[in-house]
Amino acid sequence: MQLSEQQLSKLTATDADRTLTDSPGVRGRVRAGVDGKISVSFLFRYRFDGKHRDAPLGTWPHKSLHDIRRAVLDAKTQLEAGIDLVGQKQEARKSLQLVSAARDKLLATQRQDIALAECSFKALFEAWLEDGTIAKNKDAMKSSVTRHLCMFLDRPAGTIFGDEFVPVLRAIASKTKSVAIALFRIIRRMYGWALTHSKWTTVIRFSPLAATKQHIITGQYLRKFNKRALRPHEIPLLDRRIQETHIPEDRAVWGKARMTPLPADSEHGIWILLGTMMRVGELCNSLRSYVNFERREWRLPPDIVKTENQHVIHLSDFVIGHLEKLFALSDSPWVMPHPDDPMQPMPPQLFSKRIGDRQKPRRARKTKTRQSPTWTGLDLPGGRWMLHDLRRTGASLMQEQMILPVVIERCLNHFQESDIRRTYQVYAYEPQMKEAWLVLGQYLDQLLNPTEPGIERRPVAPPPVPAEEDWEVLPAARHWRRSPSAVVIGKLPA
């Protein structure tokens, strides 16, 4: 029995969710609104391709029963013609979505093109330099990029590919590999940072050097580690070579070339670096107020330390002797004052140049060049050495004196890579570090000032392990230490 308008108008809120049947396949569901108004949603159920589907016909009273029944007749006519009512609407909806997506993509491409034109390589680099890195040498980085990558500065950053960077970096590497490596790392880090920030992901879609290895730029497949360390027999030889710089040579041999002795501050600086194993920059940027002779300590603040933590060095008699001689040379507040302005520190580059110039072959030194005519020889049998090699030398000498590797690492103030060790192993090894520096100072004293001149020092065999009664327990620190009467392993005899 078909429904009538009068029957529908008599429906109340109590009839909500009731299903009404108008004709075979046509059903209506009664719904009550918040305001109490009654509506009936009609559906036409049909079978197409073996599946039951419901096609919406409309809602009463927005559409009258007459219009709903006419929609049923139209639906049956389309079914007889083989047209799927619901499928047709779905296809129309998909087509509309595709058109809308294509329009949005076109607009996004246009916006991206505009943004690409505005986002230059220079703008990206400056943004990364401001927010993406905590490097201390930002001025040097900016100068290097501006000088060597000037051809990319005004280009859109998102349109530069790796095959454009590689030839430029290779050309730079043919002259200075260190500069090429630094620029290579800057580019990779800069684009990697841009890909993680929403502001730049709209214009930066890829990192041009992400798949490029460093050896493609430098031509070196494996990184070569510097293993130069002065052997014990080279240390007294170095002392003799330094003293020979103060002895004038025959002018008839070298003509008008003059001898340039190694400055006294650099001479003492060499032995201080060897006795403390500190970095060259830490020595040159240290104030004299950091040194406490009474407590025999040298406290390096975090702002001059590479690892950005305070580092305390215990001074041996060997280091104290050279520090006192170094401080007596001037009244500067700096440990290593600038030769032209004592109120400024000596640049580490100047200190390194003084050592490097005195290791050049004599045939390579010409008096008419702009190089300093420093014809004194600091070259050693083991090959060319640098100031940083003194850290490796001091660590090797400690190792020779049976110092534990973990104590040597602490004395070198290396950054602990393992998060677990930094979290769970928090003991500072201060007594062991103090003992290690004292042993190193005594060893250097014996190498440079042997008790009997002309007699070569022989390696001292390690003494036997102390007996159990020579050890005592510290309950507070929960570790073992030797009693004063115990023999120290690796300590040189008096």
Phi, psi and omega per residue, in radians:
M1 nan 2.244 -3.109
Q2 -1.298 2.653 3.118
L3 -1.395 2.814 3.096
S4 -2.217 2.835 3.123
E5 -1.089 -0.598 -3.125
Q6 -1.162 -0.686 3.116
Q7 -1.144 -0.708 -3.132
L8 -1.187 -0.611 -3.116
S9 -1.242 -0.336 3.130
K10 -1.521 -0.029 -3.138
L11 -1.208 2.528 3.140
T12 -2.176 -3.138 -3.121
A13 -1.126 -0.406 3.115
T14 -1.232 -0.289 3.124
D15 -1.569 0.141 -3.119
A16 -1.037 2.486 -3.127
D17 1.207 0.231 3.085
R18 -1.474 2.487 -3.130
T19 -1.809 2.228 -3.133
L20 -1.965 2.559 3.126
T21 -2.034 2.191 3.137
D22 -1.715 -0.709 3.121
S23 -2.769 2.961 3.141
P24 -0.988 2.142 3.134
G25 1.556 -0.165 -3.112
V26 -1.958 2.042 -3.121
R27 -2.273 2.651 3.113
G28 -2.232 2.488 -3.129
R29 -1.999 2.213 -3.087
V30 -1.429 2.334 3.115
R31 -2.320 2.496 3.128
A32 -1.989 2.203 3.136
G33 -1.391 3.074 3.134
V34 -1.142 -0.600 -3.133
D35 -1.461 0.076 3.107
G36 1.575 -0.035 -3.137
K37 -1.297 2.496 -3.094
I38 -1.780 2.393 3.059
S39 -2.419 2.678 -3.133
V40 -2.240 2.096 3.131
S41 -1.684 2.135 -3.081
F42 -1.773 2.438 3.100
L43 -2.232 2.587 3.087
F44 -1.981 1.983 -3.134
R45 -1.609 2.264 3.128
Y46 -2.466 3.005 -3.119
R47 -2.095 2.225 -3.125
F48 -2.468 2.209 -3.107
D49 0.967 0.661 3.085
G50 1.346 0.182 -3.123
K51 -2.176 2.467 3.069
H52 -1.461 2.345 3.133
R53 -2.385 2.682 3.139
D54 -2.035 2.119 3.108
A55 -1.820 2.217 3.130
P56 -1.206 2.416 -3.137
L57 -1.890 -0.368 -3.102
G58 2.343 3.095 -3.088
T59 -2.190 2.236 3.019
W60 -1.466 2.405 0.220
P61 -1.656 0.118 3.118
H62 -1.111 -0.547 3.029
K63 -2.147 2.424 -3.133
S64 -1.328 2.868 3.103
L65 -1.080 -0.574 3.125
H66 -1.100 -0.767 3.135
D67 -1.191 -0.635 3.137
I68 -1.154 -0.723 3.132
R69 -1.202 -0.577 3.060
R70 -1.159 -0.636 3.091
A71 -1.141 -0.552 3.084
V72 -1.158 -0.750 3.122
L73 -1.103 -0.724 3.112
D74 -1.112 -0.670 3.136
A75 -1.148 -0.718 3.120
K76 -1.152 -0.637 3.106
T77 -1.105 -0.736 3.121
Q78 -1.169 -0.618 3.100
L79 -1.139 -0.700 3.102
E80 -1.116 -0.490 3.109
A81 -1.476 0.010 3.110
G82 1.442 0.428 -3.133
I83 -1.792 2.234 3.098
D84 -1.467 2.070 -3.059
L85 -1.136 -0.909 -3.113
V86 -1.197 -0.726 -3.140
G87 -1.093 -0.637 3.119
Q88 -1.118 -0.715 3.116
K89 -1.190 -0.649 3.114
Q90 -1.139 -0.714 3.107
E91 -1.123 -0.713 3.112
A92 -1.112 -0.680 3.124
R93 -1.154 -0.723 3.115
K94 -1.123 -0.716 3.120
S95 -1.084 -0.712 3.115
L96 -1.135 -0.681 3.112
Q97 -1.155 -0.684 3.113
L98 -1.123 -0.731 3.114
V99 -1.111 -0.736 3.132
S100 -1.146 -0.701 3.128
A101 -1.149 -0.703 3.115
A102 -1.115 -0.685 3.113
R103 -1.149 -0.752 3.121
D104 -1.122 -0.671 3.131
K105 -1.144 -0.698 3.116
L106 -1.118 -0.746 3.111
L107 -1.139 -0.693 3.124
A108 -1.142 -0.677 3.106
T109 -1.115 -0.724 3.108
Q110 -1.121 -0.739 3.102
R111 -1.130 -0.662 3.138
Q112 -1.163 -0.685 3.106
D113 -1.087 -0.701 3.111
I114 -1.156 -0.732 3.138
A115 -1.172 -0.658 3.105
L116 -1.073 -0.704 3.138
A117 -1.145 -0.546 -3.125
E118 -1.484 -0.506 -3.088
C119 -1.602 1.651 3.132
S120 -1.531 2.926 3.085
F121 -1.057 -0.654 3.131
K122 -1.144 -0.729 3.133
A123 -1.126 -0.718 3.108
L124 -1.116 -0.745 -3.132
F125 -1.113 -0.741 3.137
E126 -1.163 -0.658 3.098
A127 -1.153 -0.734 3.098
W128 -1.146 -0.677 -3.141
L129 -1.138 -0.532 -3.106
E130 -1.419 -0.759 -2.997
D131 -2.062 -0.257 -2.982
G132 -1.803 -0.072 -3.115
T133 -2.516 2.641 3.105
I134 -1.981 0.362 -3.130
A135 -1.073 2.565 -3.118
K136 -1.511 -0.361 -3.084
N137 -1.765 0.875 -3.089
K138 -1.143 -0.627 3.129
D139 -1.132 -0.722 3.114
A140 -1.161 -0.672 3.108
M141 -1.120 -0.759 3.137
K142 -1.122 -0.706 3.118
S143 -1.135 -0.705 -3.125
S144 -1.179 -0.754 3.128
V145 -1.146 -0.745 -3.141
T146 -1.113 -0.588 -3.091
R147 -1.404 -0.805 -2.986
H148 -1.636 -0.440 -3.104
L149 -2.003 0.586 -3.080
C150 -1.117 -0.465 -3.108
M151 -1.245 -0.252 -3.129
F152 -1.817 -0.116 -2.959
L153 -1.070 -0.725 -3.058
D154 -1.646 0.012 3.132
R155 -1.484 2.618 3.059
P156 -1.041 2.284 -3.040
A157 -1.136 -0.509 -3.098
G158 -1.439 -0.035 -3.111
T159 -1.941 0.148 3.135
I160 -1.704 2.226 -3.083
F161 -1.826 2.911 -3.088
G162 -1.119 -0.605 -3.126
D163 -1.226 -0.103 3.017
E164 -1.619 -0.593 3.117
F165 -1.290 -0.693 -2.987
V166 -1.034 -0.854 3.139
P167 -1.053 -0.648 3.138
V168 -1.161 -0.776 -3.136
L169 -1.178 -0.605 3.088
R170 -1.137 -0.699 3.105
A171 -1.111 -0.660 3.093
I172 -1.197 -0.683 -3.126
A173 -1.151 -0.484 3.115
S174 -1.145 -0.376 3.115
K175 -1.800 -0.880 -3.109
T176 -2.439 1.838 -3.090
K177 -1.191 -0.621 -3.104
S178 -1.103 -0.667 3.117
V179 -1.180 -0.731 3.131
A180 -1.106 -0.718 3.121
I181 -1.135 -0.727 3.130
A182 -1.100 -0.754 3.116
L183 -1.161 -0.680 3.102
F184 -1.033 -0.769 -3.136
R185 -1.236 -0.625 3.105
I186 -1.087 -0.793 -3.110
I187 -1.112 -0.777 -3.122
R188 -1.123 -0.784 -3.126
R189 -1.189 -0.627 -3.114
M190 -1.150 -0.835 3.132
Y191 -1.220 -0.613 3.062
G192 -1.093 -0.666 3.082
W193 -1.165 -0.699 -3.116
A194 -1.124 -0.597 -3.111
L195 -1.266 -0.176 3.139
T196 -1.878 0.121 -3.141
H197 -2.124 2.223 -3.044
S198 -1.056 -0.486 -3.125
K199 -1.135 -0.514 -3.047
W200 -1.869 -0.258 -3.109
T201 -1.158 -0.338 3.111
T202 -1.284 -0.374 -3.110
V203 -2.037 -0.372 3.124
I204 -1.904 1.923 -3.088
R205 -1.769 -0.259 -3.077
F206 -2.737 2.838 3.050
S207 -1.790 2.029 -2.997
P208 -1.124 -0.436 -3.103
L209 -1.963 0.342 -3.093
A210 -1.121 -0.647 -3.103
A211 -1.696 0.124 -3.111
T212 -1.681 2.223 3.114
K213 -1.532 2.745 -3.069
Q214 -1.133 -0.589 -3.105
H215 -1.198 -0.316 3.044
I216 -1.157 -0.546 -3.134
I217 -1.449 -0.824 -3.016
T218 -1.576 -0.349 -3.079
G219 1.465 0.032 3.119
Q220 -1.863 1.991 -3.084
Y221 -1.256 -0.707 -3.136
L222 -1.944 2.434 3.104
R223 -1.253 2.308 3.140
K224 -1.679 2.074 3.141
F225 -1.572 2.416 3.106
N226 -1.376 2.104 -3.120
K227 -1.999 0.301 -3.097
R228 -1.230 2.166 3.053
A229 -2.487 2.393 -3.140
L230 -1.230 2.266 3.083
R231 -1.357 2.783 -3.093
P232 -0.972 -0.626 -3.121
H233 -1.301 -0.259 3.115
E234 -1.461 -0.332 -3.087
I235 -1.201 -0.877 3.048
P236 -1.130 -0.521 3.076
L237 -1.141 -0.680 3.082
L238 -1.096 -0.699 3.109
D239 -1.085 -0.718 3.121
R240 -1.165 -0.682 3.128
R241 -1.119 -0.669 3.113
I242 -1.138 -0.725 3.131
Q243 -1.176 -0.539 3.124
E244 -1.197 -0.355 3.115
T245 -1.159 -0.339 -3.140
H246 -1.592 -0.048 -3.128
I247 -1.693 2.077 -3.123
P248 -1.196 2.516 3.092
E249 -1.714 3.026 -3.125
D250 -1.254 2.093 -3.129
R251 -1.142 -0.400 -3.132
A252 -1.163 -0.421 -3.126
V253 -1.361 -0.744 -3.027
W254 -1.884 0.138 3.086
G255 1.230 -2.293 -3.086
K256 -1.516 -0.022 -3.130
A257 -1.130 2.433 -3.104
R258 -1.846 2.718 3.066
M259 -1.474 2.437 3.087
T260 -2.092 1.742 -3.139
P261 -1.115 2.680 3.067
L262 -1.201 2.193 -3.136
P263 -0.982 2.609 -3.064
A264 -1.112 -0.635 -3.133
D265 -1.142 -0.642 3.098
S266 -1.219 -0.618 3.111
E267 -1.077 -0.840 3.116
H268 -1.200 -0.570 3.121
G269 -1.088 -0.619 3.113
I270 -1.063 -0.835 -3.091
W271 -1.259 -0.527 3.074
I272 -1.179 -0.743 3.089
L273 -1.070 -0.704 -3.121
L274 -1.222 -0.622 -3.093
G275 -1.454 -0.321 -3.136
T276 -1.951 -0.340 -3.118
M277 1.074 0.465 3.084
M278 -1.448 2.935 3.117
R279 -1.416 2.740 -3.095
V280 -1.094 -0.753 3.139
G281 -1.106 -0.598 3.118
E282 -1.201 -0.623 3.100
L283 -1.207 -0.807 -3.070
C284 -1.223 -0.491 -3.100
N285 -1.702 0.220 -3.127
S286 -1.572 2.448 3.002
L287 -1.585 2.701 3.128
R288 -1.157 -0.414 3.135
S289 -1.188 -0.274 3.100
Y290 -1.283 -0.313 -3.065
V291 -1.673 2.237 3.113
N292 -2.104 1.805 -3.098
F293 -1.233 -0.537 -3.120
E294 -1.153 -0.766 3.130
R295 -1.568 -0.065 3.139
R296 0.980 0.845 -3.117
E297 -2.311 2.626 3.042
W298 -2.256 1.863 -3.077
R299 -1.706 2.036 3.119
L300 -1.683 2.099 -3.135
P301 -1.250 2.791 -3.079
P302 -1.086 -0.464 -3.042
D303 -1.263 -0.232 3.099
I304 -1.989 0.017 -3.115
V305 -1.714 2.424 -3.099
K306 -1.083 -0.703 -3.118
T307 -1.438 -0.005 3.061
E308 1.039 0.688 3.012
N309 -2.404 2.689 -3.133
Q310 -1.192 2.341 -3.105
H311 -2.176 2.196 -3.116
V312 -1.902 2.164 3.132
I313 -1.903 2.220 3.073
H314 -1.523 2.236 -2.993
L315 -1.575 2.300 3.033
S316 -1.566 2.966 3.102
D317 -1.072 -0.589 3.131
F318 -1.078 -0.816 -3.120
V319 -1.249 -0.694 -3.130
I320 -1.076 -0.685 3.125
G321 -1.066 -0.757 3.137
H322 -1.279 -0.572 3.087
L323 -1.137 -0.731 3.134
E324 -1.110 -0.713 3.097
K325 -1.177 -0.627 3.131
L326 -1.194 -0.724 -3.136
F327 -1.194 -0.462 -3.130
A328 -1.296 -0.201 -3.100
L329 -1.325 -0.482 -3.101
S330 -2.734 2.983 3.106
D331 -1.799 0.380 -3.103
S332 -1.208 2.588 3.060
P333 -1.294 -0.156 -3.106
W334 -1.681 2.602 3.087
V335 -1.148 -0.782 3.097
M336 -2.059 1.582 -3.087
P337 -1.321 2.769 3.086
H338 -1.226 2.417 -3.095
P339 -1.129 -0.465 -3.121
D340 -1.661 -0.488 -3.121
D341 -2.394 1.718 -3.079
P342 -1.079 -0.290 3.140
M343 -1.462 -0.010 3.099
Q344 -2.059 2.636 3.125
P345 -1.340 2.730 3.081
M346 -1.292 2.283 3.084
P347 -1.145 2.432 3.098
P348 -1.022 -0.526 3.138
Q349 -1.129 -0.640 3.127
L350 -1.169 -0.742 3.110
F351 -1.073 -0.782 -3.140
S352 -1.161 -0.632 -3.141
K353 -1.151 -0.636 3.112
R354 -1.061 -0.628 -3.141
I355 -1.373 -0.739 -3.100
G356 -1.163 -0.682 -3.126
D357 -1.140 -0.456 -3.102
R358 -1.568 0.213 3.057
Q359 -2.122 0.185 3.118
K360 -1.408 2.521 3.101
P361 -1.049 2.514 -3.076
R362 -1.131 -0.551 3.130
R363 -1.202 -0.326 -3.139
A364 -1.550 -0.146 -3.119
R365 -1.688 2.123 3.114
K366 -2.084 2.446 -3.053
T367 -1.221 -0.352 -3.081
K368 -1.587 -0.016 3.104
T369 -1.477 2.995 3.135
R370 -1.471 -0.042 3.112
Q371 -1.257 2.648 3.109
S372 -1.169 2.272 -3.117
P373 -1.340 1.047 -3.115
T374 -1.614 1.569 -3.031
W375 -1.619 0.510 3.104
T376 -1.677 2.526 -3.029
G377 -1.799 2.016 2.979
L378 -1.879 0.175 3.133
D379 -1.241 2.548 -3.057
L380 -2.111 2.835 -3.107
P381 -1.041 -0.515 -3.111
G382 -1.328 -0.084 3.134
G383 1.934 -3.101 -3.101
R384 -1.121 2.461 -3.138
W385 -2.315 2.733 3.130
M386 -2.138 2.971 -3.134
L387 -1.113 -0.625 -3.131
H388 -1.166 -0.396 3.107
D389 -1.173 -0.319 3.111
L390 -1.185 -0.521 3.038
R391 -1.115 -0.776 3.118
R392 -1.158 -0.613 3.115
T393 -1.151 -0.809 3.122
G394 -1.067 -0.711 3.112
A395 -1.130 -0.676 3.131
S396 -1.183 -0.652 3.101
L397 -1.164 -0.681 3.053
M398 -1.084 -0.725 3.125
Q399 -1.088 -0.667 3.106
E400 -1.131 -0.508 -3.139
Q401 -1.586 0.345 3.014
M402 1.182 0.498 3.037
I403 -1.378 2.452 -3.122
L404 -1.106 2.471 3.140
P405 -1.014 -0.637 -3.128
V406 -1.154 -0.570 3.096
V407 -1.248 -0.679 3.109
I408 -1.093 -0.727 3.113
E409 -1.087 -0.670 3.103
R410 -1.161 -0.700 3.118
C411 -1.147 -0.602 3.093
L412 -1.312 -0.268 -3.122
N413 1.029 0.821 3.060
H414 -1.398 2.616 3.100
F415 -1.291 2.304 -3.137
Q416 -1.410 1.960 -3.057
E417 -1.219 -0.591 -3.044
S418 -1.365 2.134 3.074
D419 -1.144 -0.601 -3.118
I420 -1.159 -0.751 3.130
R421 -1.158 -0.693 3.118
R422 -1.128 -0.485 -3.085
T423 -1.474 -0.716 -2.981
Y424 -1.824 -0.377 -3.140
Q425 -1.926 1.547 -3.013
V426 -1.853 0.114 3.115
Y427 -1.196 2.377 -2.984
A428 -1.546 -0.238 3.141
Y429 1.013 0.575 -3.095
E430 -1.110 -0.807 3.106
P431 -1.075 -0.704 -3.139
Q432 -1.183 -0.649 3.106
M433 -1.154 -0.728 3.112
K434 -1.057 -0.782 3.118
E435 -1.111 -0.658 -3.128
A436 -1.133 -0.752 3.125
W437 -1.159 -0.643 3.098
L438 -1.143 -0.721 3.111
V439 -1.108 -0.726 3.120
L440 -1.105 -0.748 3.125
G441 -1.111 -0.706 3.105
Q442 -1.151 -0.665 3.124
Y443 -1.124 -0.772 3.121
L444 -1.139 -0.668 3.087
D445 -1.057 -0.727 -3.107
Q446 -1.253 -0.569 3.104
L447 -1.215 -0.702 -3.073
L448 -1.533 -0.430 -3.123
N449 -2.283 1.261 3.139
P450 -1.118 2.624 -3.107
T451 -1.144 -0.616 3.123
E452 -2.153 1.907 -3.114
P453 -1.038 2.491 3.098
G454 1.571 -0.190 -3.138
I455 -1.790 2.126 -3.113
E456 -1.310 2.404 -3.127
R457 -1.274 2.350 3.083
R458 -1.761 2.613 3.121
P459 -1.058 2.407 -3.137
V460 -1.580 2.211 3.123
A461 -1.196 2.454 -3.134
P462 -1.146 2.404 3.129
P463 -1.218 2.873 3.133
P464 -1.148 2.770 3.126
V465 -1.145 2.355 -3.124
P466 -1.052 2.655 3.114
A467 -1.215 2.892 -3.059
E468 -1.122 -0.526 -3.127
E469 -1.273 -0.236 3.112
D470 -1.467 0.024 -3.134
W471 -1.924 2.619 3.080
E472 -2.394 2.662 -3.065
V473 -1.754 2.373 3.033
L474 -1.811 1.823 -3.065
P475 -1.090 -0.643 -3.065
A476 -1.160 -0.799 -3.104
A477 -1.499 -0.281 3.119
R478 1.009 0.820 3.035
H479 -2.590 2.927 -3.111
W480 -1.692 2.603 2.977
R481 -2.544 2.782 3.134
R482 -1.385 2.536 3.024
S483 -1.325 2.790 -3.101
P484 -0.989 -0.446 -3.114
S485 -1.449 -0.136 -3.082
A486 -1.366 2.751 3.110
V487 -1.495 2.299 3.139
V488 -1.513 2.142 -3.118
I489 -1.167 2.233 3.078
G490 1.511 -0.132 -3.127
K491 -1.324 2.379 -3.097
L492 -1.205 2.539 3.086
P493 -1.165 2.636 -3.128
A494 -1.190 nan nan
